[in-house]
Amino acid sequence: MDLSADLRALLPRWRIDGADLLPPEETAQIEALFTQLGQPATPEVLTLYTTLGGMATMDGEFWRLWSLDEVSRANQGQHSEWGVQFADFLTHSHVFRLRTTDSGQSEVFADPLQPGNPPVRVAASLSEFFALYRQRPDQALQR
């Protein structure tokens, strides 16, 4: 499956879980924010946020995709070499970051936000992350 198909497959599961899904965002807003944050909005990022604008509440796996407003607030200040924070697990037990690769994909890192514990790469792309999340969420989330 591709990212768009994985997201479409996850939407009903998230609704059943009771996650409060936010409406999709406009491409121009996504591009502007990610440019401001020092990372171009890859096609994967555009697919993600034009499909789902974030979650107001966690899903059944205790994961939550942030709205663009939350992404903006969380990433103010100095840009991180590990990329843009865009989601969290277990109410900030750790956050997830997107970092643009030379090939134009968005690799995904789990960041424990603890000094001395660097982020760990979870997936080489958003497509890989959501494919793993869809099939084995525990492997995608509990790093």
N, C-alpha and C positions, 0 to 999 in steps of 0.2 A: 504494500500500500504506500501511497504518498502522504505527505503531511496533511493535505486538505482532506483526504479520505479518512485518515486517522482521527482528525479533529471532528469530522462529521459523525464518526462512529462513537466518539467519546461524549458528544453533547447529550444524547439521551441518558447515558450513565450518570453524568453530572447532574442532570435534572432529577433523576430518581434519588440520587444521594442528597438532594435538597440544597445543592450549591446554588446560590443566587447569582445567575449568569448576567453579565452586563452586555448591552448591545454592542455590535461591531463598531470599530472606529474608522474614520476616513483616512485614506492613504496619505494625504498631505499632512495630517496631524502626526501620524506615525513617523513619517520621514523627517519632519521638522524636529520632533523631540529627539530622535536618535542622532540626528546631525548635531543638535545642541549638546548631546551627551558624549560626543566624540566618536561615535560608532555609526557607520551608515546602516540604515534599515535594510537588511538583506531581503531577498524575495521571501525567505522563510518567515521573517519577522512580519512582513506585510501580510502574508497568508494567515498567520496566527491572529493578529489583531484586527484584520478585516473579517475574520470568522467569529471571533469572540473578543469582546472589549475588556475582559477580565472577569473576576469573581468577587462579589461582595462578601461571600462566606466561603469557608473551606469545603472541599469535596469530602467524600467518604474515606479517602486515603489521607486526609488532613493536609492536603496540598492546596495552594491558592495562587492563581494567576492574578497579578496586580493590574489595576487599571493604569492607563497612561499617566493620570495625575499622580498615582502612588509611585510609579516608576520615576517620574520627574522629581518628586520629593526625596525619594530614597537615594538618588544619585547626584544630589547637589554637592558642590565642592569639587575637590580634585578627582579627576577621572582615574579609575582603577585599571591596572594592567590586566585584571581578570575579567573585565567587561562590565556590562550594565546589569544591575540587580533587577529582576523582573517577576520573581515569585518567591514564596516561602513554604516551608514545611513545618508542621507542628507549632504554629504561631511563632515563627522566627527561631526555631531550634537551629535551623540553618536556612540560608537563602540560596536562590539559584541565580546564576549570572549567564548572560549571553556575550560571547566574544566573537567578533567577525574574523573569519579566517581569510587567508590570501585567495582561497578558491571561491570566496563569496558566500560561504555558509555561516551559520551561527552555532558555534560549539557551545555546549552547556556545561557549566561547572556548579557543583554544590559547594557552598562557602559556609563553614561553621562559625564565621565571624569571631574567631578566637585567636589572639596573638599566638604565633608559633605554629598554627595549624592552617596551612595554605589551602585554598580551594582544590577540589579534586574534580577532574574531568569526568563527567557522567556520560556524555555522548558527543560524537564528532559533529552533530548537526541537530537542529530542532526536529527534523524528520526522524532521525534515529531516536531522539529522546522520547517523542510521543509514541513511536512504535513500541519501544520498551515499556513506557508507562502504560500503554493500553494492554499489553500482554502480561507484564510482570511488574506492577507498580512498585512493589517493595524493592526491587533491584534498582529502579530509577530514582527512588526517593530516599532510601536509607543508606546514605554514604557516610 
